[in-house]
Amino acid sequence: MHIGHNQDDMDHESLAMRHLGEGIFNERAGHLHEALNEYMVANVLDPRLEVAQMKLAALRQKLGLNSKIDLLKEEGGCL
């Protein structure tokens, strides 16, 4: 589901919360890659939103992406 821009989305914190909510909805529905995308958007919009960071880390681990990210960092690759 695409999140449209309306008056509730006037600041980046509100928009981040809406993306976080969509991520939770997608994760519960089993759409893990969509959830990952929503959590990443929420994290970019509001880097201080700790729950988005926790959801993102947990989902990366669930998808087995943490080890790949760590390997790229060790090799000096780009993310």
DOBA-980260 format. One record per residue: residue number from 1; y, x negated, z of N, C-alpha, C, CB in turn. Coordinates in steps of 0.1 Angstrom, whole numbers, padded with zeros to 4 digits. Each point is the difference from the previous one (the first is absolute). Glycine has a CB too. Example, Ala and Ser with C-alpha at 12.3 -4.5 7.8 and 13.67 -1.06 7.14 Angstrom:
// DOBA-980260
<nudren 1, <-0057, -0132, 0078>, <0012, 0009, 0000>, <0012, -0009, 0000>, <-0012, 0019, 0012>>
<nudren 2, <0023, -0015, -0019>, <0011, -0009, 0000>, <0011, 0008, 0008>, <-0006, -0012, -0022>>
// end
This chain:
// DOBA-980260
<nudren 1, <-0012, -0008, 0000>, <0012, 0008, 0000>, <0012, -0009, 0000>, <-0012, 0019, 0012>>
<nudren 2, <0022, -0016, -0021>, <0012, -0008, 0000>, <0010, 0006, 0010>, <-0004, -0005, -0025>>
<nudren 3, <0010, -0004, 0031>, <0011, 0004, 0010>, <0013, 0000, -0007>, <-0013, -0010, 0019>>
<nudren 4, <0018, 0022, -0020>, <0013, 0002, -0007>, <0012, -0004, 0009>, <-0010, 0018, -0014>>
<nudren 5, <0021, -0021, 0009>, <0011, -0004, 0008>, <0009, 0013, 0002>, <0000, -0024, -0009>>
<nudren 6, <0002, 0027, 0022>, <0008, 0012, 0004>, <0008, -0004, 0011>, <-0018, 0016, -0008>>
<nudren 7, <0025, -0007, 0014>, <0009, -0003, 0011>, <-0006, -0006, 0012>, <0014, 0018, -0008>>
<nudren 8, <-0027, -0015, 0010>, <-0007, -0006, 0011>, <-0003, -0015, -0002>, <-0011, 0022, 0004>>
<nudren 9, <0013, -0027, -0016>, <-0003, -0014, -0003>, <0013, -0008, -0002>, <-0021, 0007, -0011>>
<nudren 10, <0031, -0003, 0017>, <0013, -0007, -0002>, <0000, -0014, 0006>, <0011, 0022, 0001>>
<nudren 11, <-0019, -0025, 0008>, <-0001, -0014, 0006>, <-0014, -0006, -0002>, <0019, 0005, 0017>>
<nudren 12, <-0020, -0018, -0018>, <-0013, -0006, -0003>, <-0010, 0002, 0011>, <0012, -0017, -0013>>
<nudren 13, <-0007, 0019, 0026>, <-0010, 0003, 0011>, <-0007, 0013, -0002>, <0014, -0014, 0015>>
<nudren 14, <-0007, 0024, -0019>, <-0006, 0013, -0002>, <-0010, 0000, -0012>, <0021, 0011, 0009>>
<nudren 15, <-0017, -0018, -0019>, <-0008, -0001, -0012>, <-0013, -0008, 0003>, <0020, 0001, -0015>>
<nudren 16, <-0018, -0011, 0024>, <-0012, -0008, 0004>, <-0010, 0008, 0008>, <0015, -0020, 0001>>
<nudren 17, <-0009, 0029, 0008>, <-0009, 0009, 0007>, <-0008, 0010, -0009>, <0016, -0002, 0020>>
<nudren 18, <-0009, 0006, -0030>, <-0007, 0009, -0010>, <-0011, -0007, -0007>, <0021, 0013, -0003>>
<nudren 19, <-0019, -0025, -0001>, <-0010, -0008, -0007>, <-0012, -0003, 0010>, <0018, -0010, -0015>>
<nudren 20, <-0014, 0007, 0028>, <-0010, -0002, 0010>, <-0009, 0012, 0001>, <0015, -0016, 0012>>
<nudren 21, <-0009, 0028, -0011>, <-0008, 0012, 0001>, <-0009, 0003, -0012>, <0019, 0009, 0013>>
<nudren 22, <-0014, -0013, -0025>, <-0008, 0001, -0012>, <-0012, -0009, 0000>, <0020, 0007, -0013>>
<nudren 23, <-0017, -0019, 0019>, <-0011, -0010, 0001>, <-0011, 0005, 0010>, <0017, -0018, -0005>>
<nudren 24, <-0013, 0024, 0016>, <-0010, 0005, 0009>, <-0008, 0011, -0006>, <0016, -0006, 0019>>
<nudren 25, <-0009, 0015, -0026>, <-0006, 0011, -0007>, <-0011, -0005, -0010>, <0021, 0014, 0003>>
<nudren 26, <-0016, -0024, -0012>, <-0009, -0006, -0010>, <-0012, -0007, 0007>, <0019, -0002, -0016>>
<nudren 27, <-0017, -0005, 0027>, <-0011, -0007, 0006>, <-0010, 0010, 0006>, <0016, -0019, 0006>>
<nudren 28, <-0011, 0029, 0000>, <-0010, 0011, 0005>, <-0007, 0007, -0011>, <0015, 0003, 0019>>
<nudren 29, <-0009, -0002, -0031>, <-0007, 0006, -0012>, <-0009, -0010, -0007>, <0020, 0015, -0002>>
<nudren 30, <-0020, -0027, 0007>, <-0009, -0010, -0007>, <0006, -0007, -0011>, <-0018, 0014, 0007>>
<nudren 31, <0031, -0012, -0010>, <0007, -0007, -0011>, <0006, -0013, 0005>, <0005, 0022, -0012>>
<nudren 32, <-0013, -0032, 0015>, <0004, -0012, 0007>, <0010, -0008, -0007>, <-0022, 0000, 0011>>
<nudren 33, <0021, -0001, -0024>, <0009, -0008, -0008>, <0014, 0007, -0001>, <-0019, -0010, -0013>>
<nudren 34, <0019, 0023, 0012>, <0013, 0007, 0001>, <0006, -0001, 0014>, <-0009, 0016, -0017>>
<nudren 35, <0001, -0016, 0027>, <0005, -0001, 0014>, <0006, -0014, 0001>, <-0017, 0016, 0009>>
<nudren 36, <0010, -0026, -0014>, <0005, -0014, 0001>, <0014, -0001, -0007>, <-0023, -0009, 0000>>
<nudren 37, <0025, 0015, -0011>, <0012, 0000, -0008>, <0011, 0007, 0009>, <-0012, 0000, -0022>>
<nudren 38, <0009, 0011, 0028>, <0010, 0007, 0008>, <0004, -0008, 0012>, <-0009, 0022, -0008>>
<nudren 39, <-0001, -0028, 0015>, <0003, -0009, 0011>, <0009, -0012, -0003>, <-0022, 0007, 0010>>
<nudren 40, <0019, -0013, -0022>, <0008, -0011, -0004>, <0015, 0004, -0003>, <-0021, -0010, -0010>>
<nudren 41, <0023, 0022, 0003>, <0013, 0005, -0002>, <0007, 0003, 0013>, <-0008, 0010, -0022>>
<nudren 42, <0001, -0004, 0031>, <0007, 0003, 0013>, <0004, -0013, 0007>, <-0014, 0021, 0002>>
<nudren 43, <0005, -0031, -0003>, <0003, -0013, 0006>, <0012, -0007, -0006>, <-0024, -0003, 0006>>
<nudren 44, <0026, 0004, -0019>, <0011, -0006, -0007>, <0013, 0008, 0003>, <-0015, -0008, -0018>>
<nudren 45, <0014, 0021, 0019>, <0012, 0008, 0003>, <0005, -0002, 0014>, <-0008, 0017, -0016>>
<nudren 46, <-0001, -0019, 0026>, <0003, -0002, 0014>, <-0009, -0010, 0006>, <0009, 0024, 0002>>
<nudren 47, <-0006, -0037, -0003>, <-0008, -0011, 0005>, <-0002, 0001, 0015>, <0007, -0014, -0019>>
<nudren 48, <0001, 0021, 0026>, <-0001, 0001, 0015>, <-0009, 0012, 0004>, <0022, -0010, 0002>>
<nudren 49, <-0028, 0017, -0011>, <-0009, 0011, 0002>, <-0014, -0005, 0003>, <0014, 0015, -0015>>
<nudren 50, <-0016, -0018, 0028>, <-0012, -0006, 0005>, <-0013, 0007, -0004>, <0013, -0010, 0019>>
<nudren 51, <-0013, 0023, -0019>, <-0012, 0008, -0003>, <-0004, -0002, -0014>, <0007, 0017, 0017>>
<nudren 52, <0003, -0019, -0026>, <-0003, -0003, -0014>, <-0007, -0013, -0002>, <0019, 0014, -0007>>
<nudren 53, <-0014, -0024, 0015>, <-0006, -0013, 0000>, <-0015, 0000, 0005>, <0023, -0010, 0003>>
<nudren 54, <-0025, 0018, 0008>, <-0013, 0001, 0005>, <-0010, 0007, -0009>, <0010, 0000, 0023>>
<nudren 55, <-0005, 0011, -0029>, <-0008, 0007, -0010>, <-0003, -0008, -0012>, <0010, 0021, 0008>>
<nudren 56, <-0001, -0029, -0012>, <-0001, -0009, -0012>, <-0011, -0011, 0003>, <0024, 0005, -0007>>
<nudren 57, <-0023, -0011, 0019>, <-0009, -0010, 0004>, <-0014, 0005, 0001>, <0018, -0012, 0012>>
<nudren 58, <-0020, 0024, -0006>, <-0013, 0006, 0002>, <-0006, 0004, -0013>, <0007, 0008, 0022>>
<nudren 59, <0001, -0003, -0031>, <-0005, 0004, -0013>, <-0004, -0012, -0009>, <0014, 0021, 0001>>
<nudren 60, <-0006, -0031, 0000>, <-0003, -0013, -0007>, <-0013, -0005, 0004>, <0024, -0005, -0002>>
<nudren 61, <-0027, 0005, 0015>, <-0013, -0005, 0006>, <-0011, 0009, -0005>, <0012, -0009, 0020>>
<nudren 62, <-0010, 0022, -0020>, <-0010, 0010, -0004>, <-0004, -0002, -0015>, <0009, 0016, 0017>>
<nudren 63, <0001, -0020, -0025>, <-0002, -0002, -0014>, <-0005, -0014, -0003>, <0017, 0017, -0005>>
<nudren 64, <-0017, -0026, 0015>, <-0004, -0014, -0002>, <0011, -0008, -0006>, <-0023, 0008, -0002>>
<nudren 65, <0035, -0004, 0003>, <0011, -0008, -0007>, <0006, -0011, 0009>, <0005, 0020, -0012>>
<nudren 66, <-0007, -0020, 0025>, <0005, -0010, 0009>, <-0005, -0014, -0004>, <0002, 0017, 0018>>
<nudren 67, <-0015, -0018, -0020>, <-0005, -0013, -0004>, <0005, -0006, -0013>, <-0020, 0006, 0013>>
<nudren 68, <0023, 0003, -0022>, <0005, -0004, -0013>, <0015, -0005, 0001>, <-0016, 0016, -0011>>
<nudren 69, <0023, -0009, 0020>, <0014, -0003, 0002>, <0001, -0014, 0007>, <0006, 0025, 0001>>
<nudren 70, <-0014, -0026, 0009>, <0000, -0013, 0007>, <-0004, -0012, -0009>, <-0006, 0012, 0021>>
<nudren 71, <-0004, -0009, -0030>, <-0004, -0011, -0009>, <0011, -0003, -0010>, <-0023, 0008, 0002>>
<nudren 72, <0031, 0002, -0006>, <0011, -0003, -0009>, <0011, -0008, 0007>, <-0005, 0021, -0012>>
<nudren 73, <0007, -0018, 0025>, <0010, -0007, 0008>, <-0004, -0015, 0001>, <0006, 0021, 0012>>
<nudren 74, <-0019, -0023, -0009>, <-0005, -0014, 0002>, <0001, -0008, -0013>, <-0015, 0009, 0018>>
<nudren 75, <0013, -0002, -0029>, <0001, -0007, -0013>, <0014, -0001, -0005>, <-0023, 0008, -0005>>
<nudren 76, <0033, -0002, 0012>, <0013, -0001, -0005>, <0003, 0010, -0011>, <0001, -0024, 0008>>
<nudren 77, <-0009, 0034, -0010>, <0002, 0009, -0011>, <0010, 0010, 0004>, <-0023, -0003, -0007>>
<nudren 78, <0027, 0011, -0003>, <0010, 0010, 0001>, <-0007, 0013, 0004>, <0015, -0010, -0016>>
<nudren 79, <-0008, 0019, 0024>, <-0006, 0013, 0004>, <0007, 0010, -0009>, <-0004, -0007, 0023>>
// end
